[in-house]
Amino acid sequence: MKLAVPDLISNSYFPALAAVELGFFREQGLNVEIDLISPVNKANAALREGVVDFVGGSAHAALSVFPEWGGVKLLCAQGHGMYWFLVMRAELKAKRRDIEAVKGHTIGAAPWVEMGLRRLLAAAGIDPVRDGVKIVPVPVAAGGGVNFGLAAAKALENGAIDGFWANGMAAEIAIRAGTGTIVLDVRRGDGPSECFNYTMASIASTDRLINSSPDVAAFAVRAIVKAHAALKQNINCATEVGRRLFPPSEANLIADLVRRDLPYYDASISQAAVYGLNGFARDLGILNREVAYENVVATQFCHLWKV
């Protein structure tokens, strides 16, 4: 079986990576491979076409190929809250929580990831056209197999963009290199409060798989829950996984990034989270109506969300 992630060298979807690499899928009798398919809408297209069995990506992106949540369900969360960072070039001297620092600048972001930034800016009263904000694809980060976070950090370093909206790995690399400063970290309270529930890192699968093989879907949920527990019990597990999958420099960073994310590692998906997710999607025009919680989330597995 295959689990697609849209970014590999990252903390964003690390619970899914850990569930595979630490053997928690194998414990459930599933032989699961990680497949890097980017951007996230292509990962979801592969899910729809049966090329992969699960997608570990941003929850709202399922709507890219499953209109109105038809044919897909969220099995569980990898982590709560919108998890991208707004980082600006260091020489701009942008202050933390100063959203207006984006005015007049070019911000790099991946397809579908950029939606979170666009909606956040709107909630903060910033109009990209009026205020001269250009949100563009990250240079050289086009096509499958690209790690967007690393590409964003490199583009910032090269001066190709003034800032980026990307994962914690990209932010950490830029900060340690002295090329960037964090302006927004939504998970930890920056930006309008409603932005937290715009999206989340989740595990999604098709109604087809859920209905034909509910035991397989259940095993996937259990694997993520076990990965959460293992990382909370021993953060060195993160380094172990990182050394298997990442270049040495990023492998040495991952434990620190995962440690910061541990408070958000919870497989549960609340009704409030789905309400926020659907509201975000409707505001963007990728969802046309309110969809009931049980039509978004595979609620038959909710009893498995806790250890």
PyMOL commands that set and color helices and strands:
alter all, ss='L'
color gray80, all
select helices_A, chain A and resi 14-21+24-27+40-48+59-64+67-69+90-92+99-102+114-123+128-131+148-157+168-177+186-188+193-197+207-212+214-233+236-245+248-264+271-284+293-295+299-304
alter helices_A, ss='H'
color red, helices_A
select strands_A, chain A and resi 2-5+33-36+54-58+72-79+85-89+106-109+134-136+163-166+180-185+201-206
alter strands_A, ss='S'
color yellow, strands_A
deselect
rebuild
show_as cartoon
